Amino acid sequence: MSNILKRSIGILIIGFIVGFAPIYLFKTSQVTELKDSKIELTTENNQLTKTVEELQPLEKKANLLEAELSRLILTSASGGGVNVKLMPDPITKELTVKLSEVFSFNSGHAFCRVDTNHEAFLMPTFLMGDVLMEKNEFFMAMSTTSMDEFKLSKNSNGSNKIVISGELDCFTEVAKSTMKIGSKEIAEVANYRIEAIDGGVGGGGAGDTFQFTAYFDETESPINYAIFGPEFTFTGDMVDGEITILNPR
């Protein structure tokens, strides 16, 4: 190989190295930056995950405090009375048999109960079909064990509404001559949602209403689930009592 050719090849090699070196260094720098960024993002993600875990107990505490604050604010929200529900007649199956539900609520407690049935009626159940309830065979009482959420609002017609939710104990007993289903002493637990409306002074005639919806789980509340199903609303025409709810701010 001639000296001229050797020099030419040497010059090309040097030129290639000189031209490639900056590109190589730049790419190496980018790879290093990406690795550093990945490490930084991983660290930040771990820190955020830890922060979220630390905030969860605080969020739960904040929710409890909010519920307590709502309870204090709503001390003037209360009510009680009697709802009348029409049940099927055993013979005609028309909705003509009156069943009275007594209810009461305030910022700390609520209940709804049917002490007895003064007339026979058909009970359409969730799993057992229509069950004949003879006179004085049916008893039901729901009593709240917690009041976890309060929501106060105003309806478009100007009436005030409160929604309360939490957990309750439900005592249901069907005491027939040949058998007894449920108990007046042993409760089944359930979640609930109360919706009460204050239509003005005058109770039901002024537009007051009270609805007590219970959510029964098949495992935790098998008797009530069989009778009422997964969700049942206890309500009716309010024939006595008064509901008072302060104006929402």
Residue pairs with C-beta under 8 A, 6 or more apart in sequence:
67 147
67 148
67 149
67 150
70 149
70 150
70 152
71 107
71 108
71 147
71 150
72 107
74 107
74 150
74 152
74 162
74 246
75 106
75 107
76 244
76 245
76 246
77 106
77 107
77 152
77 162
77 196
77 244
77 245
77 246
78 105
78 106
78 107
78 243
78 244
79 103
79 104
79 105
79 106
79 196
79 198
79 208
79 210
79 241
79 242
79 243
79 244
79 245
80 102
80 103
80 104
80 105
80 241
80 242
81 102
81 103
81 104
81 203
81 204
81 208
81 210
81 238
81 239
81 240
81 241
81 242
81 243
82 100
82 101
82 102
82 103
82 238
82 239
82 240
82 241
83 100
83 101
83 103
83 210
83 234
83 235
83 236
83 237
83 238
83 239
84 98
84 99
84 100
84 101
84 236
84 237
84 239
85 98
85 99
85 101
85 234
85 235
85 236
85 237
86 95
86 96
86 97
86 98
86 99
86 236
87 95
87 97
87 98
87 99
87 117
87 121
87 122
87 123
88 94
88 95
88 97
88 121
88 122
88 124
88 130
89 95
89 96
89 97
89 121
89 122
90 120
90 121
90 122
90 132
93 122
97 117
97 119
97 120
97 121
98 118
98 119
99 114
99 117
99 121
99 138
99 236
100 114
101 112
101 113
101 114
101 234
101 235
101 236
102 112
102 113
102 114
102 115
103 110
103 111
103 112
103 113
103 210
103 212
103 234
103 241
104 110
104 111
105 111
105 164
105 194
105 196
105 210
107 147
107 150
108 147
109 143
109 144
109 147
110 143
110 144
110 147
110 164
110 194
110 212
111 141
111 142
111 143
111 144
112 141
112 142
112 212
112 234
113 140
113 141
113 142
114 138
114 139
114 140
114 141
115 139
116 136
116 138
116 139
117 133
117 135
117 136
117 137
117 138
118 135
118 136
119 135
120 132
120 133
120 134
120 135
121 133
122 130
122 131
122 132
122 133
123 130
123 131
123 132
123 133
123 138
123 174
123 227
124 130
125 131
125 226
125 227
125 228
126 225
126 226
126 227
126 228
126 229
126 230
127 225
127 226
127 227
127 229
128 226
128 227
131 174
133 174
134 176
134 177
137 174
137 175
137 176
138 173
138 174
139 171
139 172
139 173
139 174
139 175
139 184
140 170
140 171
140 172
140 173
140 234
141 170
141 171
141 172
141 184
142 168
142 169
142 170
142 171
142 190
142 192
142 212
142 214
142 234
143 168
143 169
143 171
143 187
144 166
144 167
144 168
144 192
145 166
145 167
145 168
145 169
145 189
146 166
146 167
147 164
147 165
147 166
148 165
148 166
148 167
149 163
149 164
149 165
149 166
150 162
150 163
150 164
151 162
151 163
152 160
152 161
152 162
152 245
152 246
152 248
153 160
153 161
153 162
153 163
153 248
154 160
154 161
154 247
154 248
155 161
155 197
157 207
159 197
159 198
159 199
159 200
159 207
160 197
160 198
160 245
160 246
160 247
160 248
161 195
161 196
161 197
161 198
161 245
162 194
162 195
162 196
162 245
163 193
163 194
163 195
164 193
164 194
164 196
165 191
165 192
165 193
165 194
166 191
166 192
167 189
167 190
167 191
167 192
168 189
168 190
168 191
168 192
168 214
169 187
169 188
169 189
170 187
170 188
170 189
170 190
170 214
170 216
170 221
170 224
171 182
171 183
171 184
171 185
171 186
171 187
171 188
172 181
172 182
172 183
172 188
172 223
172 224
172 227
173 180
173 181
173 182
173 183
173 184
174 180
174 181
174 182
174 227
181 223
181 227
182 223
182 224
188 216
188 220
188 221
188 222
188 223
188 224
189 220
189 221
190 214
190 215
190 216
190 217
190 220
190 221
190 224
191 214
191 215
192 212
192 213
192 214
192 215
193 213
193 215
194 210
194 211
194 212
194 213
195 209
195 210
195 211
195 213
196 208
196 209
196 210
196 211
196 243
196 245
197 207
197 208
197 209
197 210
197 243
197 245
198 208
198 243
198 244
198 245
199 206
199 207
199 208
199 209
199 243
200 206
200 207
200 208
201 242
202 208
202 242
203 238
203 240
203 241
203 242
203 243
204 237
204 238
204 239
204 240
204 241
208 238
208 241
208 242
208 243
209 235
209 238
209 243
210 235
210 238
210 243
211 233
211 234
211 235
212 233
212 234
212 235
213 231
213 232
213 233
213 234
214 224
214 228
214 231
214 232
214 233
214 234
215 230
215 231
216 224
216 225
216 228
216 229
216 230
216 231
216 232
217 225
217 230
218 225
218 230
